[in-house]
Amino acid sequence: MNSIFILLIVFIIAFLGFIGLIFLIAFLASQSRKKKQEAVLASLPEGAKLKAIVRYNKGKQQTKILKMKAFQGSGVLYVLDNKIIFQDTLNQNPYSFDLKTAAVNWVGINAANGALNWFKVSDEQTEYYFNVESGMFIWHTSSGKPTTEQICNNLKSLQLEAV
């Protein structure tokens, strides 16, 4: 009986340690993304509008079923000089869309990418999917940040102003 109790305690401690490790990794990844996002925000040109910190998937990555995480990376989406510009934090996938001709579409929740709302910005060459950067968790918990839907609607409003 004593050895079963000790084994149970060891199992509970190991399980809690494993769960704690998962949360530690999520926290550290979130902090790393936040520092990189702040650096990108600080480097934006004056006059940039919208300035939304987002997570993204490029093209077919959005519809893949088997993947490590629901998004490829994070970056900043902004509007400048009639262009929708996306600058990712690693400077690997920057892209610029024409504000007047790009298609901005609400996607909503995509089952392949968890319980996250997405919108798509596309042109003839490529498509990017975006959702709001929520930090350590997938849920949008900050009332000070715009939601994914608000960012999408703001982009559509800026398109209407540009036409």
N, C-alpha and C positions, 0 to 999 in steps of 0.2 A: 504494500500500500504506500509506504514511504517513497519507494523508487518511482512509482507512478506519479505521485504528487510532484516530485522533483523534475521528472521528465516533462510534465505538463507545464511547470513554471519555466523551464528552459525553452520549451516550444513557444510559449506566449512571449517571452523576452525576445527570442529570435524573430518571431513574426512582427512584433512592434518595431524592432530594429530595422527590418526590411521595409516596412511601411514608412518609417522615419527617413530611411535612405532615399526612397522615392520622392518624398516631399522636399528633402534637401537638394536633390538634383533639380527638381522643378524650380525651387527658389533660386538656386545659383544661375540656372539658365535664364530665368526671368530678369535677374539683376544684370546679367551680361547684356541681354537684349536692350534693357532700359538705358544703359550707358551708351551703347552704340546708337540708339535712336536719338538720344539727346545730342550726340555729336553731329548727326545728320541734320537735326533741326537747327542747330546753331550755325551750320554752314549754308543754310538756304539763303537765296538772294532776297534782298528787300523787295517788297511788293508782292511776294508770294501769297496767294489766297488759299484758304481751306486748311492746309497743314495738318493732315490727319495721320496719326501713327497707326499703321495697319499691319496685319499679317497677310501673307499672299501665297497663292499658288499660280504657277504659270502654265497655261495650256492644259495638256492632258493629265498633268499631275493631280488636278482637281477631281477627276473621276476614277482614279486608281483606287482599288479596294485595299490592297495590301501595301501599307506604308508605315514608316516608323511614327510619324506624327501627322496631324491634320493639316499642317501648313509647311511650306518650304522655308520660309524665313519671315523677316519683318522689315519694315522700312517706313518711309514717309511718302504720302501721296499729297501733291499740292498742285495748284494751278498758277501758271505764270505765262504772260504773253500769249494768250489763247492756246495754251498747251496744257494737257493733263500730264504731269510728270510724276513718275514713280522712281524713287531712289531707295534701293535696299541697303541695309546696314553694312553689308559686306562688299558693296559696289560690284556685284556680279551680274545682276539682271536689271540695270537701269533701263527705263523705257519712257518714251514720250509719245503721247497720243495727241492728235489734233482735236482741240476742244469742240470745234464745230461739227466734225464728221465722225468722231468716235461714238460707238454705241455703248451707252451706260444702261445696264439692265439689272434689276433686282432678281436674285436667284432664290433667296430664302434658305431654308435649312436643307443641307445636302447630307444624306444618310452616310455617305462614304467618308465624310469629314466631321463626324461627331455632331453634337447638338449646337452647331454654329450657323449663324446667318451669314450669307455671302452676297456680294454683288459683283458683276462682271463688267470690265471695261475692255472693249475690243476694237480692232480695226482690221484691215485686210491682211496684215502680217501676223498678228498674234492676239492672244487674249490673256488677260490677267484676272484672277479672282481675288477679292479683298474682303477681309472682315476686320473689325476693330481689334486693336491690340488690348487684351484684357489683363495682361500681367501673368501671374503665376498660375491662375486657374483659367479654364476656358470660358467661364461665365463673366459677363460684363457687370462688374460690381461698383464701378466708380460713377457717381452721379455727375461728376465734373467733366467727364469725357463724352463726346458724342457717341451715339450708337451706330452700328453698321448701317442701319436704315437711314439715319440722319445724314451720314456722310454721302450715301448714294443720292439722296434727295438734294443735298447741297450741290453735288456735282451736276445733277440735272438742271437745277436752277441757274448755275453758272453757264451751262450750255445755252439755255434760253436767252440769257442776257447777251451772250456772244453773237447770237444769230441776228 
